[in-house]
Amino acid sequence: MDADDIPERMKDHDTLQRYQWSIQRIAWIGFAAVRSRTSRIVLAEAAFCRTNGPVGGETREVPVILRWNAAETITINFNPSEEARTVVVDHEFYETFSLETIDPRPMATVVMNGRTGYEFPADANAKLAVVLRLQTQRPWLRKFSIGIGSEVVDQSVFIFP
């Protein structure tokens, strides 16, 4: 078909078509880069990113990016102490996660100031790592509070659908 055979009311869209093809090729190159080994490692590290921060002199490891309906863990590391140690979470925590297990098992569960606390025994000679094994409940950006004793911090996580 020649250019003369195209009806007058129809325009030639070569310029637009070439622009779309260029964008498409750039996207293909980007997708190929993501699929490369190096990019997968970078993305995997971002997916398993955790916030590590002191809470009441102790440390916590909370994932920042999660998948919906996937198993996950939160780890809280206690220093040796002569007093009982307590991990505290609020009700938004239970809307975000289903708590599957706590390792080691807490010696008691308490409610204080509208929050749930899990108490662990004192040990002046040993550190204690508490692992909360969770199942994500709802996708998108979620906020909850987690802390140690009376020192509670707000935490945000993003759960991919």
C-alpha positions, 0 to 999 in steps of 0.5 A: 500500500502506497502513501497515496492509497491511504484515505485523507482522513486517516493520518500516518502514525509512523512517528508515534509507532516508532516512539512506542517501539523505542519505549518498548525496547527500553523497557525490555532492556530494563526487564532484562537487567532485573532478571540478571543475577546481580539485580536479583541479589539487589532486589532480594536484599531489598525484599528482606530488609530489616530495621535494626534499632535499639528499643529500651537498650535492646535490639529488634529486627523487624522486616520492612518489606513483606509478602501477603500471606507469607511466613515471617519473623521478628527477632528481639535480642535482650541483654542479660538482666536481673529483671523479667523482660517483656515484649509488648505489641498493640492491637494493630500488630494483630491486624497486620500479623497472625502470631503463630509461635513465640520462641522461647515460650513466654512465662506469662502473657499480660495486658498493660495500657491496651497492649499485650505483653509477653514476659520472659524470665530474668537471666543475669548471665545470658542474652535472650533472643525472642523470635516471633513467628508470624503470618502476614494478614493484610497487604499494603502499608501497615503500622503497629507498635512494638516495644520492650517494657514501657518503651514502645516504638511505632513501626511501619511495614509494606506488605506486597499483595 
